Amino acid sequence: MAPLRLEQLSNQKEFDLVFSMGVLYHQKNHLSHLMKIKELLKPSGYLLLETLMVDGKNQLIIPNDRYAKMRNVFNIPSVDIIERWLLKTGFKNIELIDITQTRFAEQRKTPWIGDQTESLEDFLDKSDFNKTIEGYPAPKRVMFLCN
């Protein structure tokens, strides 16, 4: 099936696997997003969730305006908060698969970028690549598998 927005899908439990990659932090209602995914999964289905995260326990970044020059970033939680969100929305067997700092080689200028001429190096503080230009921790991604 082609990539679709959640809103375009029925509520039938028809998917064995749903990928939610780079989407959760753009959701005003993150719990609603996770519940919709849960509704789409077959009883034996899995969610592969990849999202931005912040280090620490019980940490949550709610950007004032932008995060790494991105609009519509509503929250960036720590791993334990994401796990609580998954449990609260009915997921179980939550497995943390990976935590990775976003690298320049991944988000770089390429011919595919079109008119957009900026990439990760433009979104970070030039004097401290561990921070965004807004002063938040630099992008780090976490990946979970759960059902």
C-alpha positions, 0 to 999 in steps of 0.5 A: 500500500502506498504511504497515506495519511492516517486520516485517509485510512478506515478504522478497520484492523487490517495492518500487520505493520504500521511505520510511523517515522518522523511524525509523532513530534508533529502531532498536536495530539500525540496520544490520538495519533498513537490510538489511531495507529492502534485501531489500524493494527490487526491483533497480532500487528506491530508498530515501528515508531521512530521519533525525535527524543530528548535525553533524561528522565521525565523530560519534555521539550515543548518548543516556543516557535521552532525546533531546528528551524522546523515548524509544527514541532509540538513536543519532543519527549524522553524515552520513558515518556514515549514508553508511557504514551505507548502503554497508555494507548494500548501498546505492549511488548514495547522494545527500544530498538535504537537511539541515534544522534542525527548526523550530517551525512544523513541530512545533507544537501543533495540534488533531491533537496530542490529549492531548499538549500539548508540541511542539518548543519544549518539547523545547529548552533555553529559554536556547539553542534550539540544544540539547535540554533534555538538552543535546544538539544540537537536532534536525536532519534529513537525507534521502538517496536511494539504491538 
